[in-house]
């Protein structure tokens, strides 16, 4: 049986004893029905993993005893920041989950002219919390020991205007460049994925003004969630750790 991996939101210390977070305790105690003496693996986002033994289980809490932490670096050498115009329903959750499995470091949900998602106030706050939980669960599943950040929602232009040294890419079905024609080496990428209806002509012009390069994935028009994962995979094959 595979040893369950559990994220702990506070720094872990060698040979300490602690209670799991409420969400983790519910998963370990009620879902997995684990008992004292069984093993877990804990990580806190510091790129360390800690072997842990369950010492106590009750209705609302689980306590564990940690061994010494060990560095376990499963991060890609490619620093990839995904700007994803929000998609409807479970599509956004799917994109977040799978892009993290593929090695994305940061995700910023975006608003654009053709964005079909309308969230504000408390609903938006709850959605961001839900997305961050999805990010944690994806790391627990795939073996990453750093949890990517799900940033606050911002406008497309705000995100494009942020200054950094990344290679800035925008997927466009009529672009003349492909990922395979991009020059090596590349260590930082800012990848823009538009909404289900695509970016408007004015938005595409705006991205060009902020230094984004239009790139083409292939001859077929892909759905927004397919586009994100295909582009991330292609970038990881060329510049990252997929081969």
C-alpha positions in Angstrom: 0.0 0.0 0.0 1.3 3.4 -0.9 2.0 5.6 2.1 -0.4 8.6 2.0 1.2 12.1 1.5 -0.2 14.8 3.7 0.4 18.6 3.4 0.9 20.4 6.7 0.3 24.2 6.6 2.9 25.1 9.3 6.7 24.5 9.4 7.6 21.0 10.4 10.5 20.1 12.8 12.6 17.0 13.1 11.3 14.5 15.7 8.4 16.6 16.8 4.9 15.5 17.6 1.9 17.4 16.3 -1.8 17.3 15.4 -2.8 17.3 11.7 -4.8 20.1 10.3 -8.6 19.6 10.4 -8.8 18.7 6.7 -5.9 16.3 6.9 -7.3 14.7 10.1 -10.6 14.2 8.4 -9.0 12.5 5.4 -6.7 10.3 7.4 -9.1 9.4 10.2 -12.5 9.2 8.5 -11.8 8.6 4.8 -8.7 6.4 5.0 -9.6 5.0 8.4 -6.0 4.8 9.4 -5.0 3.7 12.9 -2.1 4.4 15.4 1.1 2.8 14.3 0.5 3.3 10.6 2.8 5.5 8.5 2.3 8.8 6.7 4.6 11.2 4.8 4.2 14.9 5.6 5.5 18.0 3.7 5.2 21.7 4.5 6.1 23.4 1.3 9.8 23.7 2.2 10.9 20.9 -0.2 11.4 18.5 2.7 9.4 15.4 3.4 9.0 13.9 6.9 8.2 10.2 7.6 5.5 10.2 10.3 3.9 7.6 12.5 0.3 8.0 13.7 0.2 8.0 17.5 -3.4 8.9 18.2 -6.7 8.9 16.3 -10.1 10.2 17.6 -13.2 11.7 16.0 -11.8 15.1 15.3 -8.0 14.9 15.5 -5.0 12.8 14.5 -1.6 13.1 16.1 1.6 12.0 14.6 5.3 11.6 15.5 7.8 12.9 12.9 11.2 11.5 12.0 14.0 13.7 10.5 13.1 15.6 7.4 14.8 14.9 4.1 15.1 17.2 1.0 13.1 15.8 -1.9 13.2 18.1 -4.9 10.7 17.2 -7.6 10.4 20.7 -9.1 10.9 21.4 -12.7 13.9 23.7 -13.7 11.3 25.7 -15.7 9.6 28.4 -13.7 6.2 28.5 -15.3 3.5 31.1 -14.4 0.1 30.3 -15.9 -2.3 33.2 -16.5 -5.7 31.4 -17.1 -8.8 33.4 -18.0 -11.4 31.7 -15.8 -13.5 29.0 -17.4 -16.9 27.7 -16.4 -17.8 24.9 -13.9 -15.3 22.2 -13.3 -13.0 23.2 -16.2 -11.1 25.7 -14.1 -10.6 23.1 -11.3 -9.4 20.6 -13.9 -6.9 23.0 -15.4 -5.5 23.9 -11.9 -5.2 20.3 -10.9 -3.5 19.0 -14.0 -1.3 22.1 -14.6 0.1 21.6 -11.1 0.8 17.9 -11.8 2.7 19.1 -14.9 4.9 21.4 -12.9 3.3 24.9 -13.0 4.7 27.1 -10.2 2.1 29.9 -10.1 -1.5 30.3 -11.4 -3.3 33.6 -11.8 -7.0 33.5 -12.6 -7.8 36.3 -15.1 -10.8 38.3 -16.3 -11.2 39.2 -20.0 -13.8 40.6 -22.3 -15.2 37.2 -23.2 -14.8 35.5 -19.8 -18.0 33.7 -19.0 -17.4 33.5 -15.2 -18.9 36.1 -12.9 -17.7 35.9 -9.3 -17.3 38.6 -6.6 -17.2 39.1 -2.9 -17.7 36.0 -0.7 -18.3 33.7 -3.7 -14.9 34.7 -5.2 -13.2 34.3 -1.8 -14.6 30.8 -1.4 -13.7 29.8 -4.9 -10.0 30.9 -4.3 -9.9 28.8 -1.1 -11.3 25.9 -3.1 -8.7 26.3 -5.8 -5.9 26.4 -3.3 -7.2 23.2 -1.7 -7.1 21.6 -5.2 -3.5 22.7 -5.5 -2.6 21.1 -2.2 -4.4 17.8 -3.2 -2.6 17.8 -6.5 0.8 18.1 -4.8 -0.1 15.3 -2.3 -1.0 13.1 -5.3 1.9 13.9 -7.7 4.8 14.1 -5.2 5.6 17.8 -5.4 6.8 19.2 -2.1 6.3 22.9 -2.9 2.7 24.0 -3.2 2.1 26.5 -6.1 0.4 29.7 -5.4 -3.1 30.5 -6.6 -3.1 34.3 -6.8 -5.9 36.7 -6.5 -8.1 37.2 -9.6 -7.0 40.2 -11.7 -7.7 41.7 -15.1 -6.0 40.5 -18.2 -4.2 43.8 -18.7 -3.1 44.1 -15.1 -1.4 40.7 -15.4 0.1 41.4 -18.8 1.5 44.6 -17.5 3.4 43.0 -14.6 7.2 43.3 -15.2 9.5 40.4 -14.9 12.2 38.7 -17.1 10.0 35.8 -18.2 9.5 34.7 -21.8 5.9 35.8 -22.4 3.7 33.6 -24.6 0.2 33.8 -25.8 -1.5 30.9 -27.7 -3.0 32.1 -31.0 -4.3 29.9 -33.8 -2.8 32.1 -36.5 0.6 32.6 -34.9 3.8 32.0 -37.0 5.9 30.6 -34.1 5.7 27.3 -32.4 7.1 26.2 -29.0 9.7 24.1 -30.9 11.0 27.2 -32.7 11.6 29.2 -29.4 15.3 29.8 -28.8 17.1 27.9 -26.0 17.7 28.3 -23.1 14.5 29.4 -21.2 14.1 29.2 -17.5 11.1 31.5 -16.8 7.8 31.5 -18.8 4.6 33.5 -18.4 1.9 31.6 -20.3 -1.4 33.2 -21.2 -4.4 31.0 -21.9 -7.5 32.9 -23.1 -11.2 32.1 -22.5 -13.5 29.7 -24.3 -14.4 32.3 -26.8 -10.8 33.4 -27.3 -9.2 36.9 -26.8 -10.6 39.8 -28.7 -8.6 41.5 -31.4 -7.9 44.5 -29.0 -6.8 42.1 -26.3 -4.4 40.3 -28.6 -3.0 43.7 -29.7 -2.6 44.7 -26.0 -0.6 41.5 -25.2 1.7 42.2 -28.1 2.3 45.7 -26.7 3.4 44.2 -23.4 5.9 41.9 -25.1 4.0 38.7 -25.5 4.9 36.4 -28.4 2.0 34.6 -30.2 2.7 30.9 -30.6 0.9 28.1 -32.3 0.3 24.6 -30.9 -0.9 22.9 -34.1 -3.6 22.9 -36.9 -6.5 22.1 -34.7 -8.5 24.5 -32.5 -8.4 23.3 -28.9 -10.7 24.0 -26.0 -9.3 26.3 -23.3 -8.5 23.5 -20.8 -6.9 21.4 -23.5 -4.9 24.3 -24.7 -3.4 25.0 -21.3 -2.3 21.4 -20.6 -1.0 20.9 -24.1 1.1 24.0 -24.0 2.4 23.3 -20.5 3.4 19.8 -21.6 5.2 21.1 -24.7 7.1 23.7 -22.7 8.1 21.1 -20.1 9.4 18.8 -22.9 11.4 21.5 -24.5 12.6 23.5 -21.5 11.7 21.5 -18.3 11.9 18.0 -17.0 9.5 16.0 -19.2 11.1 13.8 -21.9 
